[in-house]
Amino acid sequence: MTEYLLSMNQIVKQFPGTLALDHVDFNLKAGEVMALIGENGAGKSTLMNVLMGILQPDSGEIILNGERIENKSPYEALQKKIGMVPQELNLVPDLSIAENIFLGLHQKKGRRMDWEQTSAKAKEVMEKLEVDIDPGIRVSDISAAYQQLVSIARTLVFGSNIIILDEPTASLTLNETEHLFRNVRKLREEGKALIIITHHLNEVQEISDRVTIMRDGKFVKACDTKDITIDEMIYYMANQKVEKNQRVERTVSDEVFLEVKDFSRGREFKDISFEVKKGEIFGVAGLVGAGRTELFSCIYGLTRKEKGQLFLNGAEIDIHSPAEAIACGIGLVPEERRKQGMFAVLSICENIMMLNYDKVKSGGKINFAKAKEIAQHHIEALRIKTPDADTLIKNLSGGNQQKVILGRWMEKKVKLLILDEPTRGIDVRAKGEIYKLVREMADKGITIIVISSEMDELLTIADRIMIMNAGKLKGVLVPDEDMAREDLLKVALN
């Protein structure tokens, strides 16, 4: 009997211009938590997509319980008791919790659906995950943390012995992360094997038994988590020592560029007033649900304020739509990059030029050669890792996708850029590159607002930090080398 529940041997997967997986080996034992780590583009999600049957390998083999298997679809993987909770949750928002959990497995009474039994079993499996909630509630009406647990519950009703969690804590608060980890430990005690893909290396140390490290589509190292430090993980991921992102003290103009007075909208936020200076990197901190995204969505024109005034360069403006915000020189990189910030089926060139085609249009015709020239300029300036400008943006790593979106706004020459969770799902080295780009834009006079749930990120990059909680402004701090994340949390919870 093999010591491994699962073995993926010499897996190869090629995309046009990219060898995504280069003879990768991966092994998993029953009853263990395996962390799968690597920089963006290392091949982690691609390897798991091969396991789930979302992608087919060009060569290699998968051994499950000592037998060779092939998964042609995620449904086949589920039938073999392999489940996945993807980073972008694939739930049906307009259906209930119970319907999502038992989608395709509805309990029947004769030829009819037994909704009472479906609901009862859904409640039972959610209680197993320490969630007391009405299974009849629509998924769109519950938090991201609960949605994730619904996805885990779905893998459990299929009897999954292997559960893959892709960036599971990206949208969770500290309490929600601890709740998730309690469930991970409980499932491990039941003998289930879990694979966690994450960029949070402190979480790797906290929750995993072993760690597998990938780089550039290759297997690099597998070992017990207790035998490797965070610095060593980073070294193996990057193939070089990566310096910790350091705070850079900046001199900021006294000129006020953006002023917000008494902004209020329902229960989302109330009586918010603040100023941002020209060329400042203005951080916005707060726990999930603090109202940060809602406030700046309103400023950007995605929603309407109930009251309040907005001033840009001293002149009062009233923005009713994103188009009006863009016309005023305001850009937004949204929190949900893949859903709201990019056009996945279009190329890098098309994504950069989406708001900029007027620059290469003459007589009603677009000069595509000029458009590609502009895109290529940003690819080189932003150090976007890609074969060419025609590569589909969906085939890039998260960090490179974010750079493409930044390139769009840089070409648009916006005066104010709002970045909502700009480094979510991005590795350590790519974070440093994003920070450098943000500082370069601010040094050129662009006013930057950074909304982030990562307190350490704001302490590294922001000139000032506004702290919100429950829709209210709790204070504005000027960070320094001695300030810690606990100092921000104290203000938020005061």
C-alpha positions as CSV (number, residue, x, y, z in Angstrom):
1,M,0.0,0.0,0.0
2,T,1.5,3.4,-1.0
3,E,2.0,5.9,1.7
4,Y,0.3,8.6,-0.4
5,L,-3.4,9.1,-0.9
6,L,-2.7,11.1,-4.1
7,S,0.3,11.3,-6.4
8,M,0.6,13.5,-9.4
9,N,3.7,12.4,-11.4
10,Q,5.6,14.4,-14.1
11,I,2.6,16.5,-15.0
12,V,3.1,18.7,-18.1
13,K,0.8,21.4,-19.3
14,Q,1.6,23.8,-22.1
15,F,-0.3,26.9,-23.2
16,P,0.5,29.0,-26.3
17,G,3.9,30.5,-25.5
18,T,4.0,29.2,-21.9
19,L,5.1,26.0,-20.3
20,A,2.7,26.2,-17.3
21,L,3.7,22.9,-15.7
22,D,7.1,21.4,-16.4
23,H,7.1,17.7,-15.2
24,V,5.7,18.5,-11.8
25,D,5.4,16.0,-9.0
26,F,3.0,16.4,-6.1
27,N,2.1,14.0,-3.3
28,L,-0.5,14.1,-0.6
29,K,-1.1,11.9,2.5
30,A,-4.5,11.1,4.0
31,G,-5.3,13.3,7.1
32,E,-2.8,16.1,6.4
33,V,-3.0,19.7,5.5
34,M,-0.7,20.5,2.6
35,A,0.2,24.1,1.8
36,L,0.9,24.7,-1.9
37,I,2.9,27.9,-2.3
38,G,4.8,29.9,-5.0
39,E,4.8,33.2,-6.7
40,N,2.0,34.3,-9.1
41,G,2.5,32.3,-12.3
42,A,4.3,29.4,-10.5
43,G,1.6,26.9,-11.7
44,K,-0.2,26.2,-8.4
45,S,-3.8,26.8,-9.6
46,T,-3.0,25.2,-13.0
47,L,-1.8,22.0,-11.2
48,M,-5.0,21.9,-9.1
49,N,-7.1,22.5,-12.2
50,V,-5.5,19.5,-13.8
51,L,-6.4,17.4,-10.7
52,M,-10.0,18.7,-10.9
53,G,-10.4,17.9,-14.6
54,I,-10.8,21.6,-15.5
55,L,-7.6,21.3,-17.6
56,Q,-6.2,18.2,-19.3
57,P,-2.5,17.5,-18.9
58,D,-0.3,17.0,-22.0
59,S,1.5,14.2,-20.2
60,G,2.0,12.7,-16.7
61,E,-0.2,10.6,-14.5
62,I,-2.5,10.9,-11.5
63,I,-2.6,8.1,-8.9
64,L,-5.4,8.0,-6.4
65,N,-5.5,5.2,-3.7
66,G,-2.9,3.3,-5.7
67,E,-4.9,3.4,-9.0
68,R,-4.3,5.6,-12.0
69,I,-7.2,8.0,-12.7
70,E,-8.2,10.5,-15.3
71,N,-10.6,13.4,-14.6
72,K,-12.3,14.8,-17.7
73,S,-14.4,17.3,-15.7
74,P,-14.9,18.7,-12.2
75,Y,-17.9,16.4,-11.8
76,E,-15.7,13.3,-12.4
77,A,-13.3,14.6,-9.8
78,L,-16.2,15.0,-7.3
79,Q,-17.3,11.5,-8.1
80,K,-13.8,10.3,-7.1
81,K,-14.2,12.3,-3.8
82,I,-12.0,15.3,-4.8
83,G,-13.5,18.7,-4.2
84,M,-12.3,22.3,-4.7
85,V,-13.3,25.6,-3.2
86,P,-12.0,28.1,-5.8
87,Q,-10.8,31.6,-5.1
88,E,-13.7,33.0,-7.1
89,L,-16.5,31.1,-5.5
90,N,-18.8,29.3,-8.1
91,L,-22.1,29.5,-6.2
92,V,-25.4,30.5,-7.7
93,P,-26.3,33.8,-5.8
94,D,-30.0,33.7,-6.4
95,L,-30.4,30.2,-5.0
96,S,-30.6,29.3,-1.3
97,I,-27.8,27.9,0.8
98,A,-29.5,24.4,0.7
99,E,-30.0,24.5,-3.1
100,N,-26.3,25.5,-3.6
101,I,-25.1,22.7,-1.3
102,F,-27.2,20.0,-3.0
103,L,-27.0,21.3,-6.5
104,G,-27.2,18.2,-8.6
105,L,-27.8,16.1,-5.5
106,H,-31.3,17.2,-4.5
107,Q,-33.1,14.9,-2.2
108,K,-36.2,13.4,-3.9
109,K,-39.5,11.9,-2.8
110,G,-40.5,9.8,-5.8
111,R,-40.2,12.1,-8.8
112,R,-40.5,15.3,-6.8
113,M,-37.9,17.3,-4.9
114,D,-38.0,16.7,-1.2
115,W,-37.3,20.3,-0.2
116,E,-37.8,19.6,3.5
117,Q,-35.2,16.8,3.5
118,T,-32.8,19.0,1.4
119,S,-33.1,21.8,3.9
120,A,-32.7,19.5,6.9
121,K,-29.6,17.9,5.5
122,A,-28.1,21.3,4.5
123,K,-28.7,22.5,8.1
124,E,-27.0,19.4,9.4
125,V,-23.9,19.8,7.3
126,M,-23.6,23.6,8.1
127,E,-23.9,22.8,11.8
128,K,-21.0,20.4,11.4
129,L,-19.0,23.5,10.2
130,E,-20.2,25.4,13.3
131,V,-22.6,27.6,11.3
132,D,-26.1,28.1,12.7
133,I,-28.0,29.7,9.8
134,D,-31.3,29.3,8.0
135,P,-30.5,27.1,4.9
136,G,-33.3,28.9,3.1
137,I,-31.4,32.2,2.9
138,R,-30.2,33.2,-0.5
139,V,-26.4,32.9,-1.0
140,S,-26.3,36.6,-2.2
141,D,-27.5,37.7,1.2
142,I,-24.7,36.0,3.3
143,S,-21.1,37.1,3.9
144,A,-18.1,36.0,1.9
145,A,-17.0,33.8,4.9
146,Y,-20.4,32.0,5.0
147,Q,-20.3,31.6,1.2
148,Q,-16.9,29.9,1.5
149,L,-18.3,27.5,4.1
150,V,-21.3,26.7,1.8
151,S,-18.7,25.8,-0.8
152,I,-16.9,23.5,1.7
153,A,-20.2,22.0,2.7
154,R,-20.9,21.2,-1.0
155,T,-17.7,19.2,-1.2
156,L,-18.6,17.4,2.0
157,V,-22.0,16.2,0.7
158,F,-20.2,14.6,-2.2
159,G,-18.1,12.8,0.4
160,S,-14.8,14.4,-0.7
161,N,-11.7,13.0,1.0
162,I,-9.5,15.6,-0.7
163,I,-10.5,19.3,-0.5
164,I,-8.6,22.0,-2.3
165,L,-8.9,25.6,-0.8
166,D,-7.6,28.3,-3.2
167,E,-6.7,31.5,-1.3
168,P,-9.4,30.8,1.3
169,T,-8.6,33.7,3.6
170,A,-8.3,36.5,1.0
171,S,-11.7,38.1,1.9
172,L,-12.0,37.0,5.6
173,T,-11.6,38.9,8.8
174,L,-9.2,37.6,11.6
175,N,-12.2,36.0,13.4
176,E,-13.5,34.4,10.2
177,T,-10.1,33.1,9.4
178,E,-9.8,31.4,12.8
179,H,-13.3,29.9,12.3
180,L,-12.2,28.5,8.9
181,F,-9.0,27.1,10.4
182,R,-11.0,25.4,13.2
183,N,-13.0,23.6,10.5
184,V,-9.8,22.7,8.6
185,R,-8.4,21.1,11.7
186,K,-11.6,19.2,12.4
187,L,-11.7,17.9,8.8
188,R,-8.1,16.8,9.1
189,E,-8.9,14.9,12.4
190,E,-11.6,13.1,10.4
191,G,-8.9,11.8,8.0
192,K,-9.6,14.2,5.1
193,A,-6.6,15.6,3.2
194,L,-6.7,19.4,2.5
195,I,-4.6,21.4,0.0
196,I,-4.4,25.1,0.8
197,I,-3.1,27.5,-1.9
198,T,-2.1,30.7,-0.2
199,H,0.3,33.7,-0.3
200,H,0.0,34.3,3.4
201,L,3.1,32.4,4.7
202,N,2.3,33.0,8.4
203,E,-0.9,31.0,7.7
204,V,1.2,28.3,6.2
205,Q,3.1,27.9,9.4
206,E,-0.1,28.1,11.5
207,I,-2.3,25.5,9.7
208,S,-0.2,23.2,7.5
209,D,1.6,19.9,8.2
210,R,3.7,20.0,5.0
211,V,4.4,22.5,2.3
212,T,5.1,22.1,-1.4
213,I,6.9,24.9,-3.2
214,M,6.6,25.6,-6.9
215,R,8.5,28.1,-9.1
216,D,8.0,28.9,-12.9
217,G,5.9,25.8,-13.5
218,K,8.3,23.5,-11.7
219,F,8.4,21.5,-8.5
220,V,11.0,23.0,-6.2
221,K,10.7,21.4,-2.7
222,A,8.4,19.6,-0.4
223,C,9.0,19.3,3.4
224,D,7.4,19.3,6.8
225,T,6.3,22.9,7.7
226,K,8.2,22.7,11.0
227,D,11.5,22.3,9.1
228,I,11.3,25.5,7.0
229,T,11.1,29.2,8.0
230,I,9.2,32.0,6.2
231,D,12.4,33.5,4.9
232,E,13.4,30.1,3.4
233,M,10.0,29.7,1.8
234,I,10.4,33.1,0.1
235,Y,13.9,32.2,-1.0
236,Y,12.7,28.9,-2.7
237,M,9.7,30.6,-4.2
238,A,11.8,33.4,-5.8
239,N,15.1,31.6,-6.3
240,Q,16.8,34.6,-4.6
241,K,16.6,36.5,-1.3
242,V,13.7,38.9,-1.4
243,E,14.1,42.0,0.7
244,K,11.2,42.8,3.1
245,N,9.1,45.7,1.8
246,Q,10.3,48.7,3.6
247,R,8.5,51.9,4.5
248,V,9.6,54.9,2.4
249,E,9.2,58.4,3.9
250,R,7.8,60.8,1.3
251,T,7.4,64.6,1.2
252,V,3.8,65.4,0.2
253,S,2.5,68.7,-1.0
254,D,0.2,70.8,1.3
255,E,-2.2,71.3,-1.7
256,V,-5.6,69.7,-1.0
257,F,-6.7,67.7,-4.1
258,L,-9.8,65.9,-2.8
259,E,-12.1,67.0,-0.1
260,V,-15.1,65.0,1.2
261,K,-17.6,66.6,3.5
262,D,-20.4,64.8,5.5
263,F,-20.8,61.9,3.1
264,S,-23.7,59.6,4.1
265,R,-25.5,56.7,2.5
266,G,-28.0,54.6,4.4
267,R,-26.4,52.1,6.7
268,E,-23.3,51.9,4.6
269,F,-21.5,55.0,6.0
270,K,-22.4,58.2,7.9
271,D,-21.0,61.7,8.1
272,I,-17.6,61.0,6.6
273,S,-15.3,64.0,6.2
274,F,-11.6,64.0,5.1
275,E,-9.1,65.6,2.8
276,V,-6.4,64.1,0.6
277,K,-3.5,66.0,-0.7
278,K,-2.1,66.1,-4.2
279,G,0.4,63.3,-4.8
280,E,-0.4,61.7,-1.4
281,I,-0.8,57.9,-0.9
282,F,-3.8,57.9,1.4
283,G,-4.5,54.6,3.1
284,V,-8.0,53.5,4.2
285,A,-8.1,50.8,6.9
286,G,-10.8,49.0,8.7
287,L,-12.2,45.5,9.3
288,V,-14.3,43.8,6.6
289,G,-17.7,45.5,6.6
290,A,-16.4,48.9,7.8
291,G,-17.9,50.7,4.8
292,R,-14.6,51.5,3.0
293,T,-15.5,50.1,-0.4
294,E,-19.0,51.4,-0.2
295,L,-17.7,55.0,0.5
296,F,-15.4,55.1,-2.4
297,S,-17.9,53.3,-4.7
298,C,-20.2,56.2,-3.9
299,I,-17.4,58.8,-4.6
300,Y,-16.8,57.1,-7.9
301,G,-20.4,57.3,-8.9
302,L,-21.3,53.6,-8.7
303,T,-23.9,54.5,-6.1
304,R,-25.6,57.7,-5.0
305,K,-25.0,59.5,-1.7
306,E,-27.9,60.6,0.5
307,K,-26.0,63.7,1.5
308,G,-22.6,65.3,1.5
309,Q,-20.3,67.4,-0.7
310,L,-17.3,66.4,-2.9
311,F,-14.6,68.9,-3.9
312,L,-11.8,68.3,-6.5
313,N,-9.1,70.9,-6.7
314,G,-11.3,73.2,-4.7
315,A,-14.3,73.0,-7.1
316,E,-17.4,71.3,-5.9
317,I,-18.5,68.4,-8.2
318,D,-21.5,66.0,-8.2
319,I,-20.7,62.6,-9.7
320,H,-23.6,60.5,-10.9
321,S,-21.8,57.7,-12.7
322,P,-18.3,56.2,-13.3
323,A,-18.3,57.9,-16.7
324,E,-18.6,61.3,-15.0
325,A,-15.9,60.2,-12.5
326,I,-13.5,59.3,-15.4
327,A,-14.2,62.6,-17.1
328,C,-13.1,64.3,-13.8
329,G,-9.9,62.4,-13.9
330,I,-10.8,59.7,-11.3
331,G,-10.0,56.0,-11.8
332,L,-10.9,52.9,-9.8
333,V,-9.2,49.5,-9.6
334,P,-12.0,47.5,-7.9
335,E,-11.7,44.9,-5.1
336,E,-13.0,42.1,-7.4
337,R,-10.2,42.4,-10.0
338,R,-11.4,39.4,-12.2
339,K,-15.1,40.2,-12.1
340,Q,-15.1,44.0,-12.3
341,G,-11.6,45.2,-13.2
342,M,-10.7,43.4,-16.4
343,F,-12.1,41.8,-19.5
344,A,-10.9,38.2,-19.2
345,V,-11.5,37.1,-22.8
346,L,-9.7,40.1,-24.2
347,S,-5.9,40.7,-24.7
348,I,-3.5,42.8,-22.7
349,C,-3.6,45.4,-25.4
350,E,-7.4,45.5,-25.5
351,N,-7.5,45.8,-21.7
352,I,-5.0,48.7,-21.6
353,M,-6.7,50.5,-24.5
354,M,-10.3,50.0,-23.4
355,L,-10.6,53.6,-22.2
356,N,-8.0,55.0,-24.5
357,Y,-9.0,54.1,-28.1
358,D,-9.8,57.8,-28.7
359,K,-6.1,58.4,-28.8
360,V,-5.5,56.1,-31.7
361,K,-8.7,56.8,-33.7
362,S,-8.9,58.9,-36.8
363,G,-11.8,59.3,-39.2
364,G,-13.8,56.7,-37.3
365,K,-11.1,54.1,-37.6
366,I,-8.8,52.6,-34.9
367,N,-5.1,52.4,-35.6
368,F,-4.4,49.0,-34.1
369,A,-0.7,49.2,-34.8
370,K,-0.5,52.4,-32.7
371,A,-2.6,50.8,-30.0
372,K,-0.3,47.8,-29.8
373,E,2.7,50.2,-29.6
374,I,1.1,52.0,-26.6
375,A,0.3,48.6,-24.9
376,Q,3.9,47.5,-25.5
377,H,5.2,50.6,-23.8
378,H,3.3,49.8,-20.7
379,I,4.3,46.1,-20.8
380,E,7.9,47.2,-20.7
381,A,7.5,50.1,-18.2
382,L,5.5,48.0,-15.8
383,R,7.6,44.9,-16.3
384,I,4.5,42.8,-17.2
385,K,5.6,39.1,-17.7
386,T,4.0,38.0,-21.0
387,P,5.0,36.7,-24.4
388,D,3.3,39.6,-26.2
389,A,0.5,42.2,-26.0
390,D,-1.9,39.8,-27.7
391,T,-1.9,37.4,-24.8
392,L,-5.3,37.1,-23.1
393,I,-5.2,38.8,-19.7
394,K,-6.9,35.8,-18.1
395,N,-3.7,33.8,-18.8
396,L,-1.5,36.1,-16.7
397,S,-0.7,35.8,-13.0
398,G,-2.7,38.0,-10.5
399,G,0.2,40.4,-10.1
400,N,0.6,40.9,-13.9
401,Q,-3.2,41.3,-14.3
402,Q,-3.1,44.1,-11.7
403,K,-0.2,45.8,-13.6
404,V,-2.3,45.7,-16.8
405,I,-5.2,47.4,-15.0
406,L,-2.8,50.0,-13.6
407,G,-1.4,50.5,-17.1
408,R,-4.9,51.4,-18.4
409,W,-5.3,54.2,-15.9
410,M,-1.8,55.5,-16.4
411,E,-2.5,55.8,-20.1
412,K,-5.7,57.5,-19.2
413,K,-3.6,60.0,-17.2
414,V,-6.0,60.1,-14.2
415,K,-5.4,62.6,-11.4
416,L,-6.9,60.5,-8.7
417,L,-6.7,56.6,-8.6
418,I,-8.6,54.5,-6.1
419,L,-7.0,51.1,-5.4
420,D,-9.3,48.7,-3.6
421,E,-7.3,45.7,-2.1
422,P,-4.6,46.2,-4.8
423,T,-2.5,43.2,-3.7
424,R,-5.1,40.6,-2.8
425,G,-4.0,37.2,-4.1
426,I,-0.5,38.5,-5.1
427,D,2.8,37.1,-3.9
428,V,5.5,38.8,-1.8
429,R,7.7,39.9,-4.7
430,A,4.8,41.1,-6.9
431,K,3.5,43.1,-3.9
432,G,6.8,45.0,-3.8
433,E,6.6,45.7,-7.5
434,I,3.0,47.1,-7.1
435,Y,4.2,49.3,-4.1
436,K,7.0,50.7,-6.2
437,L,4.6,51.5,-9.1
438,V,2.2,53.2,-6.7
439,R,5.0,55.4,-5.3
440,E,6.2,56.2,-8.8
441,M,2.7,57.4,-9.7
442,A,2.3,59.4,-6.5
443,D,5.8,61.0,-7.1
444,K,4.4,62.2,-10.5
445,G,1.6,64.0,-8.8
446,I,-1.2,61.4,-9.0
447,T,-3.2,61.2,-5.8
448,I,-3.6,57.6,-4.7
449,I,-6.1,56.1,-2.3
450,V,-5.3,52.6,-1.1
451,I,-8.1,50.6,0.6
452,S,-6.7,47.5,2.2
453,S,-7.5,44.9,4.9
454,E,-3.8,44.2,5.3
455,M,-2.7,46.7,8.0
456,D,1.0,45.9,7.4
457,E,0.5,46.9,3.8
458,L,-0.9,50.3,4.7
459,L,1.9,50.9,7.3
460,T,4.4,50.2,4.5
461,I,2.9,52.3,1.7
462,A,0.6,55.0,3.0
463,D,1.6,58.6,3.9
464,R,-1.6,58.8,6.1
465,I,-4.1,56.2,7.1
466,M,-7.9,56.9,7.6
467,I,-9.5,54.2,9.8
468,M,-13.2,53.2,9.5
469,N,-15.4,50.9,11.5
470,A,-19.1,50.2,11.1
471,G,-19.5,53.0,8.5
472,K,-17.9,55.7,10.7
473,L,-14.6,57.5,10.6
474,K,-12.6,56.6,13.7
475,G,-9.5,58.6,13.1
476,V,-6.6,59.5,10.8
477,L,-3.0,58.5,11.7
478,V,0.4,59.4,10.3
479,P,2.3,56.1,10.3
480,D,6.0,55.7,11.2
481,E,8.5,52.9,11.7
482,D,7.4,52.2,15.3
483,M,3.6,52.0,14.5
484,A,2.2,48.4,14.5
485,R,-1.0,46.9,13.1
486,E,-2.3,46.7,16.7
487,D,-2.2,50.5,16.8
488,L,-4.6,50.7,13.8
489,L,-6.9,48.0,15.3
490,K,-7.1,49.9,18.6
491,V,-8.4,53.0,16.8
492,A,-10.8,50.9,14.6
493,L,-12.3,49.2,17.7
494,N,-12.3,52.2,19.9
